[in-house]
Amino acid sequence: MRYLLTCKTATVKKSILNTFVVLFVLGFSIPNSYAQVKTNTLRWSKNFRTPAAYRDWMISVSGGSALYFGENSNYDLDPLNKIKTESNLSYSISAGKWVKPYLAMRANFQMGKLNTIKSSHEMTANFNEYTAQLMLNVTDFFDYPSGYQRRLYSYVYLGYGLIDFKSAYYTNAILENEEGTDKMQTEWVVPIGFGLAYNYNQNFTFAFDASYHYINTDVLDAYSYSGSTSKDFLIYLGFSVNYNFNLKYIEGFIVRPKSRRSLKWTKF
């Protein structure tokens, strides 16, 4: 029985990863066809008089559903019932900077709940996730006018960080095991995601993304089958609103002092 559960989890994980790979490849190709139609937007700042350190920062707020996958999850290969019966509210906030029209770095905080009921067993969990992420604007990476970011683009991102969680496992409504009771348990996590974004104007961007969060533990559900080497993971589906801004506007120009080899910023 334990062997069958371990095989089932591994099969589900492989299936989901294959789906993410396919969607990742589609993300590289679909928006590029759109890009041939019109495209330029003022999203990427052309205010070159302001030093790059002050330009093109962003903050983002996201809300959506977190889905648990592991030995005790249901409907792993039935996404409609999975979302209907096991989705739980999760939200995140992030801050970062576009260092290029196609490349951004950001710090992300996410929290949420997980829940699943399987036969006479039930699992509940709360989690907080802290990650640093590198985001690639796929559309503009391959084909973009210098200094601009297209109105519609796809993106992918990869991150690394920590996740704190507290979980409980019940059998016939009787508590059988807990993890992180006195202090939340901490493990490392790797989120991998992709999405589609629309630059509404220079300041606001709306996006939908999906992410796979690999967690270095088998007790996210407060239960581990003996001999199991499979890790638990979660998937997040969310909608986000991004606000893009410059920290300050400075009139000036760049000069190269005779006594120095480096560039220097000079105000008017």
N, C-alpha and C positions, 0 to 999 in steps of 0.2 A: 504493500500500500504506500509506504513512504517512498519507495523507488518510483512508483507511478506518479506521485505528486511532484517529485523532483523533475521527472521527465516532462510532465505537463508544464511546469513553470519554465523550464528551459525552452520548450517548443514555443510557448507564448512569447517569451522574451525575444527569441529569434525572429518570430513573425512580425512583432512590432518594430524591431530594429530594421528589418527588410523594408517595411512600409515607410519608415523614416528616411531610409536611403533613397527610395523611389521619389518621395516628395522633395527631398533635398535636391535631386537632379532636376526635377521639374522646376524647382525654384530658380535654377540657373538659366533655364531656357524660356519659360513662358513670358516673363516680363520683358525680355529682350526683344520679342516681336512687337510688343506694345511700344517699346522705346523708339521704334522707327517712325512712329507717327509723331507727334509733337511733344515737346517734352520738358523744355527748360522751366525751371521754377527758381524762385529767389531763395529757396530754403538754405542753400549753402551760401554763406555770407560773402559778398564781394567787397566788404568794407576793408580793403587791404591796408588802409591807413591805420587801422587798429592792429596792434601786435597779435599774432596767432594765439598767444596764451589767453587772451581775453575773448576770443571769438568762438561761436558755435558750441556753446554748452547746452545741455538738455537735462530736463527732469521728466520723469515718467511715472504715471500711476496706472496700475493694471488690476483688473478683476476678472475672475473666471472660476473654473471648476478644477479641482484636484482629484485624480483617480488613483487608487491604490492597486498595485499588482503584486501578488505573492502567493504563497501556498493556500491562504485562506480567502482569496478573492474569488468573485463570481463573474460570469459573463466576459471573461477576458478576450474572447474572440467574437463577441457580439456587442459592438460599440454602442448601438442604440439603447439596449437594455442596460449596458454598463453605465452610460451617462444618466439614464433615467433613474436607476436604483442606487448607484454608488457614488454619484458626483457630490462633492462637498465644496463649500465656498472657500476660495483662497484669493489672496490679493497681494500685491507687491508694490514697492516704490523703489525707483532707481535714480541715480544721478551720474552723469558722465559727460563726455566731450567727443565731438567729431573731430578727429585729427586730420582726416581727409574726407572728401565727399563720399568715399566708399568705406571708410574705416572709423569705428568708434570704440571707445573704452568706457565701461561703466561699472559702478558698484551697485549691487542689487540686494534688497532685503525682501523676503517673501515669507508669509505665514499662512497657515490654514489648518483644516481638519480633515481627517480620513475616517472612513467608516465602511464596514462590510459585514454582511450576515450570511453565513453559510451553514445550512442545516440548523443544528442547535448551537452553533458557535457564532459569536459576535466579536468584532474588533473595533476599537475606537482609538484615535491618536490625534495629538496636536503637535504641530511642528513649526519651527522657525528656521529659515535658511538664509545664510549669508554667503554671497559669492561675488567674485570679480569676473567680469565677462568681456570678451572681445567679440565685437559684432561687425560682420562684413555685409555691406550693401552689394549684393551680387550683381544687380542690374548695372550699377554705375562702375563696378570694378572692371567689367569687360568692355563697356562702351559708354563713355560719358564725355560731354563737353567740358573742357577744363574750367574749373571754378563753379560748376553747377551740380545740383543733385536733381534727378528726375522726379516728376510729380508722383508717379506710381513706381514702386520698386519692391523687389523681394530681398529678404535678408536671411542670413544664418548666423548663429552665435554659439560660442563654446565658453564654458565657465568652469571654475573650480572654487570650492569653498567648504563650509561646514554646515551641518544640519543638526539642530537640537530637537529631540522629540520625547514625548511622554505617551505611552500607549498602554492599553489594557485589553486582556483577552478573557472572554466570558464563555462558559458552557452552561446551557440552560439557565441563563441569567445569573449564574453564580461566578464570581471572580475567580479565575484560575491562575492568572499570572499578570504581572505588571512590569513595565520597563520605565526607568526614569522617574520613579516615584518621589524620592527625596530631592533629586537633582536631575534635570533633563539629561538624557544620554546624548552624547555627541559623536558624530561620525563624519567622514569627509563625503562630499557629494560632487558629482560632475553633471551639470545640466547641458544638454545639447538641444538646440531649438532652431526653428525656421519660422518665417512669417511673411506677411504681405502688408505693406504700409502705403498710406496715401498722404502726401503733403498737401494739406488744405490751403495753407498759405505759408508765409515765411516763418511764422511762429508755431503753428499747430500741426501736428501729425497724428493721424489715427492709424492704428495697426491691429491686426489679429495674428496671434502666433500660437504655436504648439511646441511643447518642449518635453523631452524625456530626461528624467532625473535619476541617474544611477547612484545608488546609495550603498556604501560599504558596510552593509549589515543584513542579517537575516531575521532580526527581531524588531523590525519596524512595526510588526503586528503583535509584538509581545509573545511570539511563539516561534519556536524553531524545531523542525523535525530532526531527529538524530541522524547524523551522517549527511545531511543536506549541505551542498556547497553553493546553492543558488542564492542570489542576493535579491532583496526586495527593491522595488522601484516605484516611482509614481510618474504620472503624466499630467501635465498642466495645459489646459486650453483656456486662453484668455483674450480679452480685448483691452487695448491700452490707449491712453491719450498722452502724447508727448508735447512738452512745451520747450521750444528752442529759443535761445537768447544769447546775447553778448554780455559779458560781465561789465564792460564799460566801453565807451566810444572815445577814442583819442585822435585828435587831428595831429598829424606829424608826418615824418618821412624817415627812411632808413639811410644811414650814412656809414661809411667805413673810415674811421679815424686813421690818420696817417701813423699814429703811434701804436695802433693795435691791428691785429689781423682779423678780429671778430667784428661782426656788424653791431651797430649801436642804434637804439631808438631815440629819436630827437623830437621833442614836442615843438609845435609852432609857437 
